[in-house]
Every structure is written in C-alpha cells, then in structure tokens.
Amino acid sequence: MRLRSVDFAERERERERERAIVTHTYDDIKSIENLLLSWQEFLRGKRKRKDVAEFSVYFMDNIFSLHQELTDKTYKHGLYSAFKINDPKPRDIHKAHVRDRLVHHAIYRVLYPYFDRKFIYDSYSCRTDKGTHRAINRFRQFGRKISRNNTRTAWVLKCDIKKFFASIDHSILKKILSTHIEDENILWLLGQVIDSFNVDDKKGVGLPLGNLTSQLLINIYMNKFDQFVKRKLKTRYYIRYADDFVFLSKDKSYLENLIPKVSVFLEKELKLSLHPDKLYIKTLASGVDFLGWVNFPTHRVLRTATKKRMLRRLKQNTTDESLISYLGLIGHGDSYRLSQEIYSILKEKR
C-alpha cells in the first residue's frame, strides 16, 4: 500500500507540473535589469570581438534603445552572417548581430528554468548538469540493467533525424509554445526570433545553429516526441541528445516494432524524418556508436574519426590548454593507448 501511495503522489506532482504555465511576464524579459544580466552572460569569452566592442562603446544608449523597442514592440530581428565550420562534418552557422544575441540571452534567462522542468530526465542536449558525458554514462547504466550485468543480450535501436535544424516547422513550434505561454507579448517576441530565419528561402522552416534560443527551442520541439515515447510507447530505456537518440531492450522484435511508430509520429506531428542511413539495430556487445564513442558492455572507446581529428589538431596546436582539454575528453573512456600517443606527440614538439 505504501508503494502505491508513493506512486500516486508522484503522478499528482507530474500532473501539477503539466498544468503549470509560464508565470514570468514579458516585462521580466525586456526589463533593464534582465538585459544587463543577460549582457554579462553574453560577454563571457567575447570581450575582444570587434562587434561586441562596437556595441560597448555606446553601451547604455544601446541598452535603453533596445528596451524601448521591446516595450513599443517595434523591435525587428536583424539578418544573419553565415559561415561554415567542420565539427566534424561541414555545418552552416548563422550568426546574429550583437543586439539580437542579447535579446536571445534575455529570453533564455527567463524561459529556460520553466521549460527545463518540463523535459524528461533522459534528454541531455543543451541542459544544465546534463551533456554528452552524462548521456553516455546513462547509456552504460541502461546497458547493464538490460543485460543483467552482461549475462544476456542487450539490443540497441539507434536513430537520427535527417536535416534536423533545417526541418523545424515554425507553425508547429509556435503552437507548442502557445500551450505553455499565455502572455501574447512573449509569443510575439518568440515569433520575431523564430521567423527571423528560413532555410533556403523556404518560408516558415528551419532554425539557425548559431542562436542560443535555438538550443532551447529544439528541446521544446522534441519534448513532444519525448513525451510520446515515455507516455504512449511507455519506453523505459530511451536517451535523446538533440536529434540523436537510442532505445535499449532485451527484445529485438520490440525495437523493430518501434521504428514505424516513431517514424509516423515524427512525420505526422513534427514534420521530421528519420535518417535512413543512420538507423540500425545491433547488440551492445558488438559496439554502438553514440555521441562520439563506440560503447561496449564493459568499456567505451573514442570513435576512430574523432580520434584521428583530435590527433591531427593536437599536432597543429599543442598548447597546455588544448592538451588538458583533450586529456579531459578521453578520460571519459578507455584510452590508455590514446593518451600515450598524445604524450608522444607532446615530446616530439618539445
């Protein structure tokens, strides 16, 4: 009876969280205080950049001007400057102007705490106290439970969404936001940010990789899928990091039956498609490539492509900071040989 009482109480708390809506107002976002605090957060690591320095010259004038535009609702999000990075594959990054990035921070500071409480535990992308390392540790924990400490076969369904950021539908995203936010002014401002970007002139589709708000918005968007997985499919062993997610089970046929259900929901409800070349089911014992690591029941090793890229960069730049960073990264897996390679490169350079 006590166990049932605990379960009932937990369900009631969950229902209460679902009924809750954003209690902050538009005034909280556009306030001078929030803009100043957001500026301090935005400044970290950016003080020497030219566009930031230019904004700082007339800092308070710019702050008051932005505050007034937000108050009058005359604020218009500016255009983006585009550039490419290789991390590890080519990606298109779109950078907003400083004043717009300040608005992104102001929105994020106020809305993130509310939405973070709405997300499932096993969503790990762009969240405080989460991240890739916690995700792969959770993956290992799930693997041990399902395999009963490696005494039976554990199966893994690995999925990826095709052209994720470029496929986010603006109208669906706004509809999801409206179920959580009653303040029409906040919805207006979010609309300004969301509609400031379109992929390949496709109006109403896509989010830019460079925006802080995009990190929050994709989690809000995918939370609808997470809730479907946990509540409708009632899948216990599920982990998502952005558009990369896995299901674990002792039953291969169970995972096979999940694929059409997942695919239909994503396409019908979110207009997203599974990447056909990155979808597979395999045993954990054979090694599962997830978040840069090849994961086995008893250990994990760095993905070969990641290892080669890291060693190549280290040969080009062997500062103490880069060395510490790489050693910290590989410390999350079985990497004795790799650490020896790094130290040998360091000896050659010195």
PyMOL commands that set and color helices and strands:
alter all, ss='L'
color gray80, all
select helices_A, chain A and resi 2-19+26-30+32-43+50-57+59-72+98-118+132-147+165-167+170-178+184-194+212-232+252-270+276-278+284-286+304-316+320-330+336-349
alter helices_A, ss='H'
color red, helices_A
select strands_A, chain A and resi 80-86+90-96+155-160+238-241+244-249+280-283+288-290+293-295+300-302
alter strands_A, ss='S'
color yellow, strands_A
deselect
rebuild
show_as cartoon
